[in-house]
Amino acid sequence: MENDKLSGLKESVQEIIDLIAAKQNKSANNKLVEVSDILDELLDFSEEDEDLIEISKYQVLLNQLHQKINTAE
C-alpha cells in the first residue's frame, strides 16, 4: 500500500479525534463515514498481508471512535 494513503488515513483519523474533542459529533461522524468508505475501497484492492493488517487496525480504531461518538450524544 502506498504511504500517501496511509498518511492520509492518519490525518483523517486525527481530524475525527479533533472533532470529537471539540464536541462536533455530527461532523466527526460524517468524516468517520468518509474514512470508512476509503478503508473499504482499500480492502477490496489489497492483496498483501501487511496491508490487510494495517487496514484492520484502522477498522478497529474507527469502530472505537464510532462508539465514542454515539455514547457522547
KESE-844130 format. One record per residue (C-alpha): residue in one letter; x, y, z; residue number from 1. Coordinates in pm, 1 decimal. Each point is the difference from the previous one (the first is absolute). Example, Ala and Ser with C-alpha at 12.3 -4.5 7.8 and 13.67 -1.06 7.14 Angstrom:
BEGIN
+--------+----------+----------+----------+-------+
! drenfi !        x !        y !        z ! timar !
+--------+----------+----------+----------+-------+
!      a !   1230.0 !   -450.0 !    780.0 !     1 !
!      s !    137.0 !    344.0 !    -66.0 !     2 !
+--------+----------+----------+----------+-------+
END
This chain:
BEGIN
+--------+----------+----------+----------+-------+
! drenfi !        x !        y !        z ! timar !
+--------+----------+----------+----------+-------+
!      m !      0.0 !      0.0 !      0.0 !     1 !
!      e !    123.6 !    345.1 !    -76.2 !     2 !
!      n !    126.4 !    216.5 !    284.4 !     3 !
!      d !   -213.1 !    288.4 !   -133.3 !     4 !
!      k !   -318.3 !   -190.2 !     76.3 !     5 !
!      l !    119.3 !    -95.0 !    348.1 !     6 !
!      s !    103.3 !    353.0 !     88.2 !     7 !
!      g !   -333.0 !    122.7 !   -136.3 !     8 !
!      l !   -178.7 !   -247.0 !    224.7 !     9 !
!      k !    203.4 !    110.6 !    300.1 !    10 !
!      e !    -87.7 !    362.8 !    -65.7 !    11 !
!      s !   -368.4 !    -81.5 !    -47.2 !    12 !
!      v !    -15.9 !   -203.8 !    320.7 !    13 !
!      q !    170.2 !    284.1 !    187.2 !    14 !
!      e !   -258.5 !    238.5 !   -142.4 !    15 !
!      i !   -278.4 !   -226.5 !    133.4 !    16 !
!      i !    164.2 !     -3.2 !    343.7 !    17 !
!      d !     31.6 !    380.1 !     -6.6 !    18 !
!      l !   -367.2 !     36.9 !    -94.2 !    19 !
!      i !   -103.4 !   -230.0 !    285.0 !    20 !
!      a !    211.3 !    204.3 !    241.2 !    21 !
!      a !   -167.9 !    316.9 !   -127.4 !    22 !
!      k !   -340.3 !   -164.3 !     61.1 !    23 !
!      q !    -86.2 !     19.2 !   -371.0 !    24 !
!      n !   -143.8 !   -350.1 !    -10.4 !    25 !
!      k !   -200.5 !     39.7 !   -319.8 !    26 !
!      s !    306.9 !    114.9 !   -194.3 !    27 !
!      a !    207.8 !   -273.6 !    161.8 !    28 !
!      n !   -254.4 !   -261.5 !   -101.7 !    29 !
!      n !     -9.6 !    130.1 !   -358.9 !    30 !
!      k !    379.4 !    -14.2 !    -21.3 !    31 !
!      l !     -2.6 !   -348.9 !    153.3 !    32 !
!      v !   -237.7 !   -123.8 !   -271.5 !    33 !
!      e !    225.4 !    153.1 !   -265.8 !    34 !
!      v !    309.8 !   -171.2 !    141.2 !    35 !
!      s !   -187.3 !   -330.1 !     34.8 !    36 !
!      d !    -84.4 !     12.7 !   -369.5 !    37 !
!      i !    366.4 !     56.3 !    -83.7 !    38 !
!      l !     99.4 !   -295.8 !    217.7 !    39 !
!      d !   -257.9 !   -221.4 !   -169.8 !    40 !
!      e !    139.0 !     96.7 !   -338.1 !    41 !
!      l !    357.3 !    -69.6 !    112.6 !    42 !
!      l !   -111.2 !   -335.1 !    138.1 !    43 !
!      d !   -152.3 !    -95.8 !   -334.1 !    44 !
!      f !    326.6 !     56.9 !   -185.1 !    45 !
!      s !    258.2 !   -111.4 !    256.8 !    46 !
!      e !    171.0 !   -333.4 !    -36.7 !    47 !
!      e !    303.1 !     28.6 !    226.3 !    48 !
!      d !    -30.6 !   -129.6 !    356.3 !    49 !
!      e !    170.4 !    309.7 !    142.3 !    50 !
!      d !   -256.6 !    222.0 !   -170.4 !    51 !
!      l !   -289.8 !   -205.6 !    130.5 !    52 !
!      i !    139.6 !     13.4 !    352.9 !    53 !
!      e !     41.7 !    377.6 !    -18.2 !    54 !
!      i !   -353.7 !     43.0 !   -138.0 !    55 !
!      s !   -143.2 !   -215.8 !    278.3 !    56 !
!      k !    172.7 !    219.7 !    260.5 !    57 !
!      y !   -172.4 !    304.5 !   -146.2 !    58 !
!      q !   -333.8 !   -183.8 !     -7.2 !    59 !
!      v !     28.4 !    -78.4 !    371.1 !    60 !
!      l !     93.6 !    359.4 !     76.4 !    61 !
!      l !   -291.8 !    133.9 !   -203.4 !    62 !
!      n !   -237.7 !   -235.4 !    183.0 !    63 !
!      q !    124.5 !    134.6 !    332.3 !    64 !
!      l !    -39.1 !    358.5 !   -119.1 !    65 !
!      h !   -350.7 !    -79.3 !   -123.6 !    66 !
!      q !    -91.5 !   -131.3 !    344.8 !    67 !
!      k !    149.1 !    310.7 !    160.1 !    68 !
!      i !   -206.6 !    227.0 !   -225.4 !    69 !
!      n !   -321.1 !   -188.6 !     69.0 !    70 !
!      t !     47.0 !     -9.8 !    377.0 !    71 !
!      a !     72.0 !    373.3 !      6.2 !    72 !
!      e !   -335.3 !     88.2 !   -161.2 !    73 !
+--------+----------+----------+----------+-------+
END
